[in-house]
């Protein structure tokens, strides 16, 4: 399997939305609690600075995706933020690594100077290790900052990297 990253487009709406919603339903990584429907998903993906999708070049199936956008506005508008989602049956294939690398490049191309993740859940070990390998540093931790699906709270890590 060969994985390529490309810009989100309408033909990929349903698959991309399913992947995003799968992460929301798992309740262990994204802060959102409500699932996207097709109308909202299409608008949401298109309003980002960039939405990238990882596809299997042989089948054109979507394996993962990311959204890239400003973390804040005005004097902090040079700081980017991103969220990543990989289809559960594609995890372990280094899709996330390809998404992160592409996202960092797109962030630079769009004029961002810093990438910041506001809420990397403590138990999301694979994501934390991936971000560390990609050059991110933890700059803080918020105790019990994330409500897990089962009702308990976990610490979240704030991570940062200069672009």
Residue, then its C-alpha position, 0 to 999 in steps of 0.5 A: x500500500x502506498x499512502x499519499x496526502x492530498x487536499x480534501x475535496x467533495x468526493x471524500x466527504x463521507x469517508x472523511x466525516x466517518x473517520x472524524x466521527x469515529x474519533x468523536x465516538x471513541x471519546x478519548x481524543x477530540x474535545x467535541x461531543x457531537x457528531x458531524x452530519x454531511x452538511x456540517x462536515x463539508x462546511x467544517x472541513x472547507x473552512x479550515x486553513x487546510x484539510x488534508x486527507x491520507x489516501x491509499x493510492x491504489x484504492x483511493x480509500x481515505x485512511x486518515x485526515x487532519x485539519x489545520x487552522x489558527x490557534x488564535x487570532x490577532x497577535x497570536x495568529x501566527x500560531x497554528x493548531x491541528x487535529x488528526x484522525x486515522x481510521x481505526x483499521x489503518x492505525x499502525x500503518x504510519x498514516x498519522x506520521x505522514x499526516x503530521x509531516x504534511x501538516x507541518x509543511x502546510x502550516x509553514x506554507x500558510x505563514x504560521x511560525x509555531x504549531x501548538x496542540x492545546x489538549x493532547x490527552x495523557x493516555x494517548x501515548x501513540x500521539x504523544x510519542x509521534x509528536x515528540x519524534x516530530x520535534x514537539x516539546x511539552x510546555x505544560x500539563x492541565x490536570x484533569x483537563x479532558x472528560x473521557x467518554x466513561x466519565x473520568x477526567x485525564x490530564x492534557x498536555x500542551x505541546x509546541x514546536x517552532x516551524 
